[in-house]
């Protein structure tokens, strides 16, 4: 039984102004048989080996050997019979590359595709010439308004791309690169000469009263894609019509009110968003942030700590950049949410957007290759934890960020250790040469000359002006007993020693000189930092007490030696009077030493207990951070399951968090 025939509209790009033929096909017909019918209808039998059929909507090529019933032709807009893409040699700046070129496209569209692949979006500055690979001769000047198939043989043509010459207008082009669809998405034909958007710094195109502080192209494309294309397979991976993308770009730059929703495909809108981000003079994270992010990723292994540091740095971005990031991250998280449908897992999305969000000022190929893995991983971290990144929270602890120039090993528990290249979040900058800060979750002091400041987070509070110290009081007159004892050398010597011991003992009645607390200056407060400061005070007090003990023991020993000498001298006056006084003084001093030893022992125990408590606090902090990570992951899984359960034919999309900042 013969298969049922169906009628389709077949277009012939490049043959006149959008010609088409009505062709009858059958489901059992092979692709080769369909191509023969189309070639006969279009008068292209001599080029049948160079042409093929593709579905007009999706651009899918029909493969030789297949039958037509393998393709959804009943619901498509028609077929196109055009030259199949050829592996063509493209020469640019002396380097040759092989690219798939569709010779059925207009010369302007071919140039746009080539420049897109080369990373050169400014197509109006370039042109190309056609060279025969057979004899090396240059072909006629390219007419960008005509299909390339009418100007060159796809099987033996080489394309040489170069910048347009300013002499003689050799490569001067007309406006033929404009898309024929431009009029369909232009709603206001009044251009403005000062409204350029692409390739302009964010601060010049972002206005707080328009589109929430976002560039118009970003606000319109993201809103359109969120409403229509989150489940579109290959979003941001499949390229849209490049001539249409470039036409929309020009319309935005001309100040025209562009209706992005009228573009032929959501892939065009996605391509326009990528093109805008790629054309920014500096990425969303400006070049000065690149070193910090790469260092953080390489030195901080705990994800929770790393994301916390990301948030602190993000808050230091210029306002236009921060608003743009806060709009992009929730949008990309929504794209990843439908990865099972749109086939765009988080690593795919990070590969596309990572270089547009974070990249080095060094445009060399080696720098790009070395940083690609880290940039993609950082982008994944931010998409996964976007809720914490966009959270409205003020930084109260840190005043600046620095990079370690050398490795430093802390000499005590109050000092922090770090390796070369580590990122240091500074909480206190002291002119004395010792700063305070946090490295990889650890807090402490470190020498300022070991680091290089790279980012200012907030201004350090002004230091209070030191008040002039009161003049020291005149020394108190010595006891009259000392004057009386001066009549005897031995008595004078022992009295001097006793007076010295007494003055040493009186030192402990002076107030303790505590280390300045960095939190008291307004640099922020945290229980961990405060605890460390108190621990330092306790340790200082213990050291001072130990020094006093050692000094007193030395004095007591000296007193004992002097007493023995006085006994041997046999001096009656010394033995009768001063000896008794010395014994009483020595006994008193020994009592003082004993009390000090007990005080020192008590302080040592308190210091040990404080150290143990600090260790317990650190363990509890790490445990809480790990629990926070697990809870966030569980919450995302529950939300995803709830979305599936509430599915009523149309996916329920959770709106992104508000990005309004005070």
Secondary structure as UniProt FT lines:
FT   STRAND          5..11
FT   TURN            13..14
FT   TURN            16..18
FT   STRAND          20..26
FT   TURN            27..28
FT   HELIX           31..42
FT   HELIX           45..47
FT   TURN            48..50
FT   STRAND          51..55
FT   TURN            56..58
FT   TURN            64..65
FT   HELIX           68..70
FT   TURN            74..75
FT   STRAND          79..83
FT   STRAND          86..92
FT   TURN            93..94
FT   STRAND          95..101
FT   TURN            103..104
FT   HELIX           107..118
FT   HELIX           123..125
FT   STRAND          126..132
FT   TURN            133..135
FT   TURN            144..145
FT   HELIX           148..150
FT   TURN            154..155
FT   STRAND          157..163
FT   TURN            168..171
FT   HELIX           175..177
FT   TURN            180..181
FT   HELIX           182..185
FT   STRAND          186..188
FT   TURN            193..194
FT   TURN            198..199
FT   HELIX           202..205
FT   TURN            208..209
FT   HELIX           211..213
FT   HELIX           216..228
FT   TURN            230..231
FT   TURN            233..237
FT   HELIX           242..253
FT   TURN            254..255
FT   STRAND          257..258
FT   HELIX           260..262
FT   HELIX           266..279
FT   HELIX           287..299
FT   HELIX           303..314
FT   TURN            315..316
FT   HELIX           319..337
FT   HELIX           339..342
FT   HELIX           346..357
FT   HELIX           365..384
FT   HELIX           386..389
FT   STRAND          400..404
FT   TURN            413..414
FT   TURN            420..421
FT   STRAND          423..428
FT   TURN            431..432
FT   STRAND          434..439
FT   TURN            440..441
FT   STRAND          442..447
FT   HELIX           448..450
FT   STRAND          451..456
FT   HELIX           480..485
FT   TURN            486..487
FT   HELIX           489..506
FT   HELIX           507..509
FT   HELIX           518..521
FT   HELIX           527..569
FT   HELIX           572..573
FT   HELIX           574..578
FT   HELIX           579..645
//
